Every structure is written in structure tokens, then in C-alpha cells.
């Protein structure tokens, strides 16, 4: 993934964070593909999204979305 792709992902995620009433960060380890796909379908049916992203991209997206909110850890 090159820098432009990373910047695009960060920008999209930042916009999602700004528009969302809340966000959840979960550890998906141990969930098999079938269960994760089912969860994603159920979330989509409710108008929500699920994505697997690198931690560093997540932190940068939150920083970009809420740059005046202080440090995110």
C-alpha cells in the first residue's frame, strides 16, 4: 500500500468518525471469516460499518477527525 492509498483510507475513516454517533474499536482475533462476514452483514443491515484496519491508520484517522480533541491513546 503506497502513501496515497494510506492517505485516502485515513481521509475516508476520518469523515466516517466525524459523521458517526459513536465508534467501537474491537480485537477481532479468534473470529473466523464466516462469523466476521455475518457480523459485517448484520451491521450493514443496520446502517453500520465494520472494517479491519492497521492500528496506525486508525490512530491517524482519529487524530485527523478530532484534531482539537487532544491526544488519543
N, C-alpha and C positions, 0 to 999 in steps of 0.2 A: 504494500500500500504506500503510495507516494504522498508527499506533503499536501498536494492539492486535494486528494481524496480524504485525508485526515481532516483538513480544514472544512471540507464540505460536510463531513459527518458531525464535526463539532458544532458547526453553524446550525444544522438541522436539529440536533439534540438540544441546543440552547433555545431555539424557538419553541420546541416542544415543552421544555421546562417552564418557559415564560407563560405558555398558554394553559398548562395543566393545573388543576386544582391541588394536586399532590403527586408525588412520585415515590416509588419504592425501589430500594436497592436490595437485591437478594443474591445469595450464593446459590447458584444452580447446580453445583457439583452433586453428583449422585442421582440426578433426574435423567432418565433415559430420553432419547429423542422422541419417542412416541408420546410420553407424558408431557414433555415440554411443548410439543406441537399441539396437543389437545388443550393445554393451558393457554397457549397463544391464540387458538381459535376461539375459546371461550371469552378471553379478554377482548378480542376484536369484535365479537358479537355484542359486547357491552360498550363499545366505543373506546376501548383502551388499547394500549400497545405494549408489546414485550420485545426487548432486543437484548442481544448479547454483545457487549462492547468491552474494549480494553479499559482497565481502570484509569489509565492516564487520560484517555479521551473523555471518559465520564467526568473526571475532575475538571478538565479544561472546559467542557461544555457548561458545567455548573458555574464555574468562575465567570465565563462569558455571559451567561444568563443573569447572574446576580452579582455583578462586579462590585456593587456598592454594599453587599451584604457581609463583607468580611471574609476571613479565611474559612475554607471548607476542608474538613479532615475526615 
